[in-house]
Amino acid sequence: MANEVKQTVMHMGYEEGKKQERIPDPCIVVIFGASGDLTKRKLLPALYHLKQEGMLPESFAVVGVARRDISATFSADMEDGILKGGGVDESDVDLKPFMENVKYFTTSFDDDAGFEKLKNFLAEIDKKVGTKGNRLFYLAVAPEYFADITDRLGKHGMTKATLPGQWMHVIIEKPFGTDLASARKLNDEINRVLNEDQIFRIDHYLGKETVQNILVFRFGNGIFEPIWNRNYIDHVEITAAECIGIEGRGPFYESAGALRDVLQNHVMEVLSFVAMEPPDSFESSAVRTEKLKVWHAIDPIEVEDTVRGQYGPGRVDGEKVIGYREEDRVDSESETETFVAMRLQIENWRWAGVPIYIRAGKRLAKRVTEVTVVFKQPPMHMFKSNDTKQVKPNVLKMRIQPDEGISLTFGAKVPGPTTNVMPVEMHFSYAENFGKSSANGYERLLLDAMLGDGTLFAHRDGVEATWALMTPILEAWAKRPPSDFPNYEAGSWGPAAADALMKRDRRKWHKL
Ligand code: BG6
């Protein structure tokens, strides 16, 4: 009964939260690179969900822009994407009203005449639909086109308001550079045309509820923050493990590798949420300042504190899989890392002396992203009669995906005439408490970008700060090509050196 009451109260809060009005102004979402997978699999389903939830303005349109003319198949393709990607039941929905204002436009990204036509095309939609000149441009294209597209948008007057209150925002997909110099260059090029508050660098991890919940967990509760520091925390682990390989993205992955693909962005964003000081408010600039302070406080990372790996053949989920070097369009002697682990140290008042271990990799034993906070042991072992191995530290696990939730282990007395202690677990599950969410992470980010709220986006200074940390490692690695690749079997937990990195500090990665 008590549990039922609790559940009802929690659900009421959730529903009320959902109803908070955050409806953007009338606008057109213009997606460059609309023939790509992202538009169909993620963006259109996300926009459709927003529409269903009543979170979009009445006057709203989507224009897909791509270089190939796929106008004949575009609508059907997008509908298919919404049905599959949005968990939408075909018999249940009428996509027509939404699809009526989903249009397609073909132009190459360096064609001035094409951009002029696009401008007029959008102005026509403004007249018909009432979208008032507001634009959200989404650059779902390869990074080499970012500057071309923004330049042309600027040149053809599509980035500056002509009426009071009008806005033009631009979302940019990662990668934001491949090292510090290229990130700076890219930022300079884009900033020539756009103000920083018009740019929304998307990191889809920040769209994940469970990543946002790190901040709610820490700053929306009174009991955790007082112990969230070096006095109580022994160390922190962050793991982003994937079972999948490179999914046919050979050429991209060959030039990226695990550090650039996941660690520099997704893992570093998660780390900043785990480690930052409480911001003055949940406003973009306040959050950004605190995140930046974390990255700036990280000690330069020694190459000896890093491990790289590459998977060889093995078994994942009982299925035989090939090694990285055998993947399509991958060099048979490739030195690209598919796994990376590091030990870092944040040199500030809160974290001095607390090692942070991070790792990310492909073709690992399990798909799991988790933050594990391991607390210090009590100052003395009072229960001397126990098997001391049984006395484990308290561990807080924030499971970002899958089985999203949070658990806390603590020692409990085993019933019986002796005082034996056994670790037990308190568990919160998103699915049990809130039901299954159909959101894919992009809903929140698209909505925030329309509203001009940059809190959950990467900013110029942050991107450069994380590259400043990672670039020396990439340079050091380049000087010392790996001699042992492939050094882990697909389906394992990565190379032995990653365990050795922990063992050096008399620690072990927590089982996930
Ligand atoms: C992307 C990477 O940014 O993130 C992919 O390019 C990776 O290689 C993906 O698989 C992981 O995202 P998620 O949401 O599945 O954890």
Residues whose N, C-alpha, C, O or C-beta is under 5 A from the ligand:
A	BS01	BG6	D261
